């Protein structure tokens, strides 16, 4: 089972900050929930707890001796679609889903090497940085080749919400250049928002969400799935381990990998920059992030 003392403070703090009473309830339920699923799915703990912002993960062994990971997740609009996406992908380019409990959101996943994520390759040197981008491109090509199952969040609704938020957000920025850039990103997004696409998107494929696997060199984990255009998937690999001199190359390589029309991919990537900037404004940041500003400048041709 899991003792309260094992629940990481970072997970507790994140849940209380973002989910309030619901987050406290999730944390309080974790020890009993872990014990329940260890017994229900015939699992044996094999190591210390791991965690993200929304989940506690236990390394386990199944009755047949195979390694797995028990993921106990706080359900919200982003995490509820994870098992839907994993079933649709069926292990092609991503971690395999072994078991799922719809009521609690608990997942039993194929065990990957949590000690080896793609950031290590990207940090190695300039060649490793480019190799990491191409790994993400290859994974995105496979993942976005699948049509989104019914019922997932749609990119069209998300894009519309962003566009509605722009006037107020721009008014809260002190710098005139940043206000102009925010509106220019919104203008680019508005050009494609009416055709949001129907591919199954991971939405959160940054380097820490790509782990070394036994059956394949690299596999994606932890999707926050959407139905939409593959162009919306490119920004994480453009800004991870950021190198401003590689922005144009990374954009072109990723757009080529997913077979995207360049102008549509440019517009959706600027839309993703806009999303990050709106979050910065919502968090009352005094300035927009330098890397997002740099990406926007390159893609806007400035």
URTA-V990601 format. One record per pair of residues at least 12 apart in sequence whose ideal C-beta (glycine too) atoms are under 7 Angstrom apart, sorted by the first residue. I is the first residue (numbers start at 1). GAP is how many residues later the second one is. Records with the same first field share a line. If there is no record, write none. Layout:
# URTA-V990601
I = GAP / GAP
This chain:
# URTA-V990601
1 = 30 / 33 / 34 / 37
2 = 28 / 29 / 32 / 47
3 = 28
4 = 27
6 = 43
7 = 20 / 23 / 49
8 = 41 / 43
10 = 41
11 = 40 / 45
12 = 15
14 = 39
15 = 12 / 59
19 = 55
23 = 51
26 = 48
30 = 26 / 42
33 = 39 / 71 / 73
34 = 24 / 38
37 = 33 / 69
41 = 58 / 67
42 = 20 / 21
43 = 17 / 18 / 19 / 27
44 = 16 / 17
45 = 13 / 15
46 = 13 / 14 / 15
47 = 12
50 = 64
52 = 170
54 = 19 / 20 / 25
55 = 16 / 17 / 18 / 19
56 = 16
57 = 12 / 13 / 14
58 = 12
59 = 52
67 = 44
68 = 30 / 40 / 41 / 42 / 43
69 = 40 / 42
70 = 38
71 = 35 / 36 / 38
72 = 34
73 = 32 / 34
75 = 30
77 = 76
78 = 146
79 = 26
80 = 25
81 = 71 / 72 / 144
82 = 25 / 141 / 143
83 = 14 / 17 / 24
84 = 65 / 68 / 141
85 = 115 / 138 / 140
88 = 58 / 61 / 112
89 = 54 / 57
92 = 50
93 = 46 / 49 / 50 / 126 / 127
94 = 49 / 125 / 126 / 127
95 = 14 / 15 / 17 / 124 / 126
96 = 13 / 14
97 = 12
98 = 12
112 = 99 / 100 / 101 / 107 / 109
113 = 98 / 99
114 = 97
116 = 95 / 96
117 = 90 / 91 / 93 / 94
118 = 14 / 17 / 89 / 92 / 100
119 = 88 / 89 / 122
122 = 85 / 118 / 119
123 = 118
129 = 112 / 114 / 117
132 = 75
133 = 104 / 117 / 120 / 121
134 = 119
135 = 75 / 83
136 = 69 / 74 / 101
137 = 116 / 117 / 120
138 = 119
139 = 66 / 71 / 79 / 81
140 = 65 / 90 / 93 / 114 / 117 / 118
141 = 116 / 117
143 = 57 / 59 / 77
144 = 55 / 56 / 57 / 86 / 89 / 114
146 = 54
147 = 51 / 52 / 53
148 = 50 / 51 / 52 / 79
152 = 73 / 74 / 75
153 = 73
154 = 42 / 72 / 73 / 74
155 = 41 / 42 / 71 / 72 / 73 / 74 / 77
156 = 37 / 40
159 = 30 / 34 / 37 / 112
160 = 33
162 = 27 / 109 / 112 / 113 / 116
163 = 23 / 26 / 27 / 30
165 = 113
166 = 16 / 17 / 20
169 = 13 / 109 / 112
170 = 12 / 13
172 = 109
173 = 108
175 = 112
178 = 110
181 = 112 / 115
182 = 92 / 95
184 = 116
185 = 85 / 86 / 88 / 89 / 111
186 = 88
188 = 79 / 82 / 83
189 = 78 / 81 / 82 / 85
191 = 76
192 = 72 / 75 / 76
196 = 32 / 33
197 = 31 / 32
198 = 29
199 = 29 / 30 / 31
200 = 25 / 27
201 = 24 / 25 / 27 / 31 / 32
202 = 18 / 21 / 23 / 31
203 = 20 / 21 / 22 / 23
204 = 18 / 19 / 20
205 = 15 / 28 / 31
206 = 30 / 34
207 = 33 / 34
209 = 12 / 13
229 = 35 / 39
230 = 28 / 30
231 = 29 / 33 / 34 / 37 / 38
232 = 36 / 39 / 40
233 = 25
234 = 17 / 20 / 21 / 31 / 35
235 = 34 / 37 / 38
237 = 13 / 17
238 = 12 / 13 / 57
239 = 52 / 56
242 = 49
244 = 50
247 = 47 / 48 / 51
248 = 50
251 = 18 / 48
266 = 33
269 = 30
270 = 26 / 29
273 = 19 / 22 / 23
276 = 13 / 16
277 = 15
